[in-house]
Amino acid sequence: MSSVAIVGAGPGLGAAVARRFGREGFGVALLARDGDRLGALAGELAREGVRARGFAVDVRDPVALAETLARAAAELGTIEVLQYSPVPQRDFMRPVLETTHADLVGPVEFSVYGPVAAVQQVLPGMRELGRGTILLVNGGTAVIPHTDRAGTSIAFAAESAYGHLLHDRLAEEGVYVAQLVIPGAIVAGHARKDPAVLADTLWGMHRDRHGFRHYADDLDG
């Protein structure tokens, strides 16, 4: 049996995606820094009939992230779907003229080294299955850079480029790579940005396997 790994799993989008894919029979690996919160979420999902495990890891440590994904696959089954959707830290979002080269280390570790390490770890399993899906979830600065959010604007653009390269290269191998851009905040009850609605969107992307970039809502100019 295969699994979905949600990197950056929390009580909003991560929990909703876990439930959506869990209903389809996937094992669910929940990855984030807070092990206690992950354990509570995994327990809640288990009571709903979803086979889930929590794995505490910092995405800014690429070696630990790869090792954790390997452990998740061993416990829950080959990772068929990887969702990379951790929420950026506030200190990544500084005005561009106040952003030094040192200020970009964190965003690049978070949005470039993390996804690359994760993809490199799960790709052999997807190739063995003969199928796979990699879903990158980003904010609106991935598409429209913001002068007051230089770190995410720069790092999300790099993550987007990496994802697009993977999309083009891996399509012939049956591995689908796509990006979901969520402008602004995720809002409970919103017609397009409610967590459950976004989870359905991500499930549809995995199922339909069409195109690279998708939008959860209209972008602000």
C-alpha positions as CSV (number, residue, x, y, z in Angstrom):
1,M,0.0,0.0,0.0
2,S,1.3,3.5,-0.9
3,S,1.2,6.7,1.2
4,V,1.1,10.5,1.0
5,A,3.7,12.5,2.8
6,I,2.6,16.0,3.9
7,V,5.6,18.1,4.6
8,G,4.5,21.0,6.8
9,A,1.4,19.3,8.1
10,G,-0.7,21.4,10.5
11,P,-4.3,21.6,11.7
12,G,-5.5,23.5,8.7
13,L,-4.5,22.5,5.1
14,G,-2.3,19.6,6.2
15,A,-5.1,18.0,8.2
16,A,-7.6,18.5,5.4
17,V,-5.3,16.9,2.9
18,A,-4.7,14.0,5.2
19,R,-8.4,13.4,5.5
20,R,-9.0,13.7,1.7
21,F,-6.2,11.3,0.7
22,G,-6.9,9.1,3.7
23,R,-10.5,8.6,2.4
24,E,-8.9,7.3,-0.8
25,G,-7.0,4.6,1.1
26,F,-3.6,6.3,1.4
27,G,-1.5,6.0,4.5
28,V,-0.6,9.5,5.7
29,A,2.8,10.6,6.9
30,L,2.6,14.0,8.7
31,L,5.9,15.9,8.8
32,A,6.5,19.1,10.8
33,R,8.6,20.5,13.6
34,D,6.2,20.0,16.5
35,G,6.1,16.3,17.4
36,D,3.4,16.8,20.1
37,R,1.0,18.5,17.7
38,L,1.7,15.9,15.0
39,G,0.9,13.1,17.5
40,A,-2.4,14.6,18.5
41,L,-3.4,15.1,14.8
42,A,-2.3,11.5,13.9
43,G,-4.5,10.3,16.8
44,E,-7.4,12.3,15.7
45,L,-7.1,11.0,12.2
46,A,-6.7,7.4,13.4
47,R,-10.1,7.7,15.2
48,E,-11.6,8.7,11.9
49,G,-10.2,5.6,10.2
50,V,-7.2,7.2,8.6
51,R,-3.9,5.3,8.9
52,A,-1.6,8.2,9.9
53,R,1.8,8.7,11.7
54,G,3.5,11.9,12.8
55,F,7.2,12.5,12.2
56,A,8.9,15.5,13.8
57,V,11.6,17.1,11.5
58,D,12.9,20.6,10.5
59,V,12.7,21.1,6.7
60,R,15.8,23.3,7.0
61,D,17.8,20.1,7.8
62,P,17.9,18.3,4.4
63,V,19.6,15.2,5.7
64,A,17.1,14.8,8.6
65,L,14.3,15.4,6.1
66,A,15.4,12.7,3.8
67,E,15.9,10.2,6.7
68,T,12.5,11.0,8.0
69,L,10.8,10.4,4.7
70,A,12.6,7.1,4.4
71,R,11.3,6.1,7.8
72,A,7.8,7.2,6.9
73,A,7.9,5.0,3.7
74,A,9.1,2.1,5.8
75,E,6.2,2.4,8.2
76,L,3.4,3.4,5.9
77,G,4.3,2.2,2.5
78,T,6.0,3.7,-0.6
79,I,5.4,7.4,-0.8
80,E,3.3,7.9,-4.0
81,V,2.3,11.5,-3.3
82,L,4.6,14.1,-1.8
83,Q,3.1,17.5,-0.8
84,Y,5.6,20.2,0.2
85,S,3.7,22.9,2.0
86,P,5.4,24.2,5.1
87,V,4.5,27.8,6.2
88,P,7.4,30.2,5.8
89,Q,8.8,31.9,8.9
90,R,7.9,35.6,9.4
91,D,11.5,36.7,9.4
92,F,11.8,35.5,5.8
93,M,9.6,38.4,4.8
94,R,11.7,41.5,5.0
95,P,11.8,44.5,2.7
96,V,14.1,44.0,-0.2
97,L,16.4,46.9,0.6
98,E,16.8,45.5,4.1
99,T,17.5,42.0,3.0
100,T,21.1,40.9,3.1
101,H,22.7,37.8,1.6
102,A,22.6,36.2,5.1
103,D,18.9,36.9,5.3
104,L,18.3,34.6,2.3
105,V,20.0,31.6,3.8
106,G,16.8,30.6,5.7
107,P,14.4,31.0,2.8
108,V,16.6,29.1,0.4
109,E,17.1,26.3,2.9
110,F,13.3,26.2,3.4
111,S,12.1,26.5,-0.2
112,V,14.9,25.1,-2.2
113,Y,17.1,22.7,-0.2
114,G,14.1,21.2,1.5
115,P,12.1,20.4,-1.7
116,V,15.2,19.1,-3.5
117,A,16.1,16.8,-0.6
118,A,12.5,15.5,-0.3
119,V,12.1,14.8,-4.0
120,Q,15.4,13.1,-4.3
121,Q,14.4,10.8,-1.4
122,V,10.9,9.8,-2.7
123,L,11.6,9.7,-6.4
124,P,13.2,6.2,-6.5
125,G,10.0,4.8,-4.8
126,M,7.8,6.5,-7.3
127,R,9.8,5.2,-10.1
128,E,9.5,1.7,-8.7
129,L,5.7,2.1,-8.4
130,G,5.6,3.5,-12.0
131,R,3.6,6.5,-10.8
132,G,3.8,9.4,-8.4
133,T,2.7,12.9,-7.7
134,I,4.7,15.9,-6.3
135,L,2.6,18.8,-5.2
136,L,4.3,22.1,-4.3
137,V,2.1,24.6,-2.4
138,N,3.2,28.3,-2.4
139,G,1.9,31.7,-1.6
140,G,1.2,34.4,-4.2
141,T,4.8,35.8,-4.0
142,A,5.8,32.7,-6.0
143,V,4.2,34.4,-9.0
144,I,4.1,38.1,-8.1
145,P,7.1,39.2,-6.0
146,H,6.5,41.7,-3.2
147,T,9.0,44.3,-2.2
148,D,8.2,43.8,1.5
149,R,8.6,40.0,1.3
150,A,11.9,39.6,-0.4
151,G,12.9,36.2,1.1
152,T,9.8,34.3,0.1
153,S,9.6,36.1,-3.2
154,I,13.1,35.0,-4.2
155,A,13.0,31.5,-2.7
156,F,9.5,30.7,-3.9
157,A,10.6,31.7,-7.4
158,A,13.4,29.3,-7.2
159,E,11.1,26.5,-5.9
160,S,8.7,27.2,-8.7
161,A,11.5,26.9,-11.3
162,Y,12.7,23.6,-9.8
163,G,9.1,22.3,-9.8
164,H,8.6,23.3,-13.4
165,L,11.8,21.6,-14.4
166,L,10.7,18.4,-12.7
167,H,7.3,18.7,-14.3
168,D,8.9,18.7,-17.8
169,R,11.5,16.0,-17.0
170,L,9.4,13.5,-15.1
171,A,6.2,13.5,-17.1
172,E,7.5,10.7,-19.4
173,E,8.1,8.5,-16.3
174,G,4.6,8.8,-15.0
175,V,5.5,11.2,-12.2
176,Y,3.3,14.3,-12.1
177,V,4.7,17.5,-10.6
178,A,2.4,20.5,-10.0
179,Q,2.2,23.7,-8.0
180,L,-0.8,25.2,-6.2
181,V,-0.5,28.9,-5.6
182,I,-2.7,30.2,-2.7
183,P,-2.8,34.0,-2.7
184,G,-3.2,35.5,0.8
185,A,-4.4,33.5,3.8
186,I,-6.1,30.1,4.0
187,V,-9.6,31.0,5.3
188,A,-12.1,28.6,6.9
189,G,-15.4,29.0,5.1
190,H,-14.0,30.7,2.0
191,A,-15.4,29.4,-1.2
192,R,-12.0,28.7,-2.7
193,K,-9.5,28.9,0.2
194,D,-11.2,26.8,2.9
195,P,-8.8,24.0,3.9
196,A,-11.3,21.3,2.8
197,V,-11.8,23.0,-0.6
198,L,-8.0,23.3,-1.1
199,A,-7.7,19.6,-0.2
200,D,-10.2,18.7,-2.9
201,T,-8.3,20.9,-5.3
202,L,-5.0,19.1,-4.5
203,W,-6.7,15.7,-4.8
204,G,-8.1,16.8,-8.2
205,M,-4.6,17.9,-9.4
206,H,-3.3,14.4,-8.4
207,R,-6.1,12.7,-10.1
208,D,-6.4,14.7,-13.3
209,R,-2.6,15.3,-13.8
210,H,-3.0,18.3,-16.1
211,G,-0.6,21.4,-16.2
212,F,2.0,22.6,-13.8
213,R,0.7,25.8,-12.1
214,H,-2.7,26.0,-10.6
215,Y,-4.3,28.9,-8.6
216,A,-6.6,28.5,-5.6
217,D,-7.9,32.1,-6.1
218,D,-7.4,35.2,-8.2
219,L,-4.0,37.0,-7.7
220,D,-3.9,40.5,-6.5
221,G,-2.2,42.7,-9.0
